Amino acid sequence: MAWDDRAIAAALDTAWNFMRLVHRPEPVDAILTLGSFDPRAAIHAATLWKAGLAPVIVMSGGIAHRGGVLDTGWDQTEARVFADAAIGEGVPPEAILIEDRAQNTGENFTLGLAVAARLNIRPKKLLVVAKPYMTRRGYATGRKLLPDIEMLMQCEEIDVGRYFARESDPKRTLLALVGDLHRLFVYPRLGFQIAQEMPADVIDALRRLVAAGYGERLVPGYDLDGSKAA
């Protein structure tokens, strides 16, 4: 079933609206950009930097997910690709810090801020930029790992239809979205994220998207509600 099939349109819209967590941008100590296969996050980070909201951008992301759904296919790290995207938008290289070892979201935070700390940058307040459907999971992860840092989530302003319509591989993107949504249920149980209230309509949306064939990236061994599988 295609991403734009009417049978799953409502479920996808519900999932998108829940997963997209955005705060009002404010001046901060640094911008942290979470790596992924979507470099538009780096372009949005550049927009925030050019607006004078932070002195530096930390680009975090290694070469991860080789051979999997999330494999970027790039011969450079996510951080390097993101840095090039931001430089192309007018951010000077000296305003960009590169963290190019992270293999997951937790390491984006811990390794990204370790790179900043080596330059004596220890943020108390961060703008965290990610692809739209990654913002809630990014927030939950960051709050778990770095509870003393104030985090404001940001992403580009785009609706679900336009986002998927421009994707070169919308099936991969929907698989990634469904996997991220399942992790919002599972990861608090594993200690990777803070717990959040999961509305009934979001649980139903996950079930419908999995039933439509987009469950390849579910966390193995866990039911859709996040409980341990029998």
C-alpha positions as CSV (number, residue, x, y, z in Angstrom):
1,M,0.0,0.0,0.0
2,A,1.5,3.4,-1.1
3,W,2.1,6.2,1.4
4,D,-0.6,8.3,-0.2
5,D,-3.3,5.6,-0.2
6,R,-6.5,6.9,1.3
7,A,-6.7,3.8,3.5
8,I,-3.7,4.9,5.6
9,A,-3.8,8.7,5.1
10,A,-5.5,9.4,8.4
11,A,-3.1,7.1,10.3
12,L,-0.1,8.7,8.7
13,D,-1.4,12.2,9.5
14,T,-2.0,11.2,13.1
15,A,1.5,9.8,13.5
16,W,3.1,12.8,11.8
17,N,1.3,15.3,13.9
18,F,2.2,13.5,17.1
19,M,5.9,12.9,16.2
20,R,6.5,16.4,15.0
21,L,7.4,18.3,18.2
22,V,8.4,21.9,17.7
23,H,9.2,24.7,20.1
24,R,9.5,28.4,19.5
25,P,13.1,29.2,18.5
26,E,15.0,31.4,21.0
27,P,18.6,32.5,21.3
28,V,20.7,29.6,22.7
29,D,24.3,28.6,23.4
30,A,24.5,26.2,20.4
31,I,22.5,24.4,17.7
32,L,22.8,20.6,17.6
33,T,21.7,18.9,14.4
34,L,20.8,15.2,14.6
35,G,22.2,13.2,11.7
36,S,19.9,11.2,9.4
37,F,19.4,10.6,5.7
38,D,17.6,14.0,5.3
39,P,20.1,16.8,5.0
40,R,17.3,19.4,4.9
41,A,17.7,19.4,8.7
42,A,21.1,21.0,8.2
43,I,19.5,23.6,5.9
44,H,17.1,24.5,8.6
45,A,19.9,24.6,11.2
46,A,21.6,27.1,8.9
47,T,18.5,29.3,8.8
48,L,18.5,29.4,12.6
49,W,22.2,30.2,12.7
50,K,21.8,33.0,10.1
51,A,18.9,34.4,12.3
52,G,21.5,34.9,15.0
53,L,20.1,32.4,17.4
54,A,23.4,30.6,18.2
55,P,27.1,31.1,17.7
56,V,27.8,27.5,16.5
57,I,26.2,24.5,14.9
58,V,27.2,21.0,16.0
59,M,26.6,18.5,13.2
60,S,26.5,15.0,14.6
61,G,26.3,11.7,12.7
62,G,28.7,9.0,11.5
63,I,28.4,6.4,8.8
64,A,25.6,4.3,10.3
65,H,23.0,1.7,9.3
66,R,25.1,0.1,6.5
67,G,22.9,-2.3,4.5
68,G,19.8,-1.4,6.4
69,V,16.7,0.7,5.6
70,L,18.4,3.9,6.9
71,D,21.6,3.5,5.0
72,T,22.3,6.9,3.4
73,G,24.4,5.5,0.6
74,W,26.8,8.4,1.1
75,D,30.6,8.0,1.1
76,Q,30.8,10.6,3.8
77,T,29.5,10.7,7.3
78,E,26.2,12.3,8.0
79,A,27.9,15.1,9.8
80,R,30.1,16.0,6.8
81,V,27.2,15.9,4.4
82,F,25.2,18.1,6.8
83,A,28.1,20.5,7.2
84,D,28.5,20.9,3.4
85,A,24.7,21.6,3.2
86,A,25.0,24.4,5.8
87,I,28.1,25.9,4.2
88,G,26.1,25.9,0.9
89,E,23.5,28.0,2.8
90,G,26.1,30.6,3.9
91,V,27.3,29.3,7.2
92,P,31.1,29.8,7.5
93,P,33.0,26.6,8.2
94,E,34.4,28.0,11.5
95,A,30.9,28.2,12.9
96,I,30.4,24.4,12.4
97,L,31.6,21.7,14.7
98,I,31.8,18.2,13.3
99,E,31.0,15.1,15.3
100,D,31.3,12.2,12.9
101,R,31.2,9.0,15.0
102,A,27.7,8.8,16.3
103,Q,25.7,5.7,15.4
104,N,22.4,6.6,17.1
105,T,20.4,9.4,18.5
106,G,21.8,9.0,22.0
107,E,25.3,9.4,20.7
108,N,24.3,12.5,18.7
109,F,23.7,14.1,22.1
110,T,26.6,12.7,24.1
111,L,29.3,12.8,21.4
112,G,28.0,16.0,19.9
113,L,28.3,17.8,23.2
114,A,31.7,16.2,23.9
115,V,33.0,17.8,20.7
116,A,31.6,21.2,21.9
117,A,33.1,20.7,25.4
118,R,36.6,20.3,23.9
119,L,36.3,23.9,22.7
120,N,35.0,24.9,26.1
121,I,31.4,25.2,24.8
122,R,29.1,23.8,27.5
123,P,25.6,24.7,26.5
124,K,22.8,25.3,29.1
125,K,20.3,25.8,26.3
126,L,20.2,24.1,22.9
127,L,18.2,24.3,19.7
128,V,18.0,20.7,18.5
129,V,17.3,20.3,14.8
130,A,16.1,17.1,13.2
131,K,13.9,15.8,10.4
132,P,10.2,16.5,11.3
133,Y,9.1,13.1,12.5
134,M,12.3,12.7,14.6
135,T,11.7,15.7,16.8
136,R,9.6,14.1,19.5
137,R,12.0,11.1,19.8
138,G,15.0,13.4,19.7
139,Y,13.5,15.4,22.6
140,A,12.7,12.3,24.6
141,T,16.2,11.0,24.1
142,G,17.9,14.3,24.9
143,R,15.9,14.9,28.1
144,K,16.8,11.4,29.3
145,L,20.5,11.8,28.7
146,L,21.0,15.5,29.5
147,P,18.3,16.5,31.9
148,D,20.0,19.7,33.0
149,I,20.1,21.2,29.5
150,E,17.1,23.1,28.2
151,M,16.2,21.8,24.8
152,L,14.1,23.5,22.1
153,M,13.2,21.2,19.2
154,Q,13.2,22.6,15.7
155,C,12.6,21.3,12.1
156,E,11.6,22.7,8.8
157,E,8.0,23.9,8.4
158,I,6.4,21.3,6.1
159,D,3.2,19.2,6.1
160,V,3.2,15.4,5.7
161,G,1.9,15.4,2.1
162,R,4.6,17.8,0.8
163,Y,7.3,16.0,2.7
164,F,6.5,12.6,1.3
165,A,5.8,13.8,-2.2
166,R,9.3,15.1,-2.6
167,E,11.0,12.0,-1.2
168,S,13.0,9.9,-3.7
169,D,12.1,6.8,-1.7
170,P,8.9,7.4,0.2
171,K,8.5,3.8,1.2
172,R,11.9,4.0,3.1
173,T,10.8,7.2,4.7
174,L,7.5,5.6,5.9
175,L,9.4,2.6,7.2
176,A,11.7,4.9,9.1
177,L,8.7,6.9,10.5
178,V,6.9,3.8,11.7
179,G,10.1,2.5,13.4
180,D,10.6,5.8,15.1
181,L,7.0,5.8,16.3
182,H,7.4,2.3,17.8
183,R,10.5,3.4,19.6
184,L,8.5,6.1,21.4
185,F,6.6,3.2,23.0
186,V,9.6,0.9,23.6
187,Y,12.6,3.0,24.4
188,P,11.3,4.5,27.7
189,R,11.1,0.9,29.0
190,L,14.7,0.3,28.0
191,G,16.0,3.5,29.7
192,F,16.8,5.3,26.4
193,Q,14.1,8.0,26.6
194,I,11.8,9.8,29.0
195,A,8.3,8.3,29.1
196,Q,5.6,10.3,27.4
197,E,1.8,9.9,27.3
198,M,0.9,7.9,24.2
199,P,-2.6,8.8,23.0
200,A,-5.0,6.0,22.0
201,D,-5.3,7.4,18.4
202,V,-1.5,7.2,18.1
203,I,-1.5,3.6,19.1
204,D,-4.2,2.9,16.6
205,A,-2.2,4.8,13.9
206,L,0.8,2.6,14.5
207,R,-1.3,-0.6,14.2
208,R,-2.8,0.6,11.0
209,L,0.6,1.5,9.4
210,V,2.1,-1.8,10.4
211,A,-0.9,-3.7,9.0
212,A,-0.4,-1.8,5.8
213,G,3.1,-3.4,5.5
214,Y,5.4,-0.7,7.1
215,G,6.6,-2.6,10.1
216,E,10.1,-3.6,9.0
217,R,11.8,-1.4,11.5
218,L,9.8,-2.3,14.6
219,V,11.9,-3.0,17.7
220,P,12.3,-6.9,17.7
221,G,10.7,-8.6,20.7
222,Y,8.2,-5.9,21.6
223,D,4.5,-5.6,20.9
224,L,3.1,-2.5,19.3
225,D,2.2,-0.9,22.6
226,G,5.8,-1.3,23.8
227,S,5.3,-4.3,26.1
228,K,7.6,-7.2,25.9
229,A,6.3,-9.8,23.4
230,A,5.1,-13.1,24.9
